[in-house]
């Protein structure tokens, strides 16, 4: 008779690599409030710090696919769990007003 041994290993939280000065660091996706596009760079806003890395909204959406993030505007992606309130024009995360484009409004209403 054979007995299978299963180990309950702790699951790693989802993360992405971002720049912190000259170093790449793991940034847990759950602590990201929102992401803003600034030219060829993305700014990752957390409660403690803003991280800047070279990438595009298109690439980050692929990396974060099937997750807790939604695009609200051509230059913004937000963490759905961090939204405090919203209207047809913008939403609020940590006292920051994030614009909502008409192109994304219907999708946002479906998700929220």
URJO-V582981 format. One record per residue. PSI is psi as a letter, one per 20 degrees, with the letter a starting at -180 (* if undefined). Layout:
PSI / PSI
//
This chain:
p / q / p / p / p / p / p / n / q / p / p / p / q / q / r / q / p / r / p / n / c / i / q / p / q / p / o / p / h / i / i / p / g / r / p / p / p / n / c / j / q / p / p / o / p / r / h / h / r / p / q / p / q / o / a / r / g / g / g / h / h / g / h / j / q / k / a / j / q / q / p / i / r / h / j / p / p / q / o / h / i / i / p / g / r / q / a / i / h / r / r / p / o / l / j / p / o / p / q / p / q / h / h / i / g / g / g / g / h / h / h / *
//
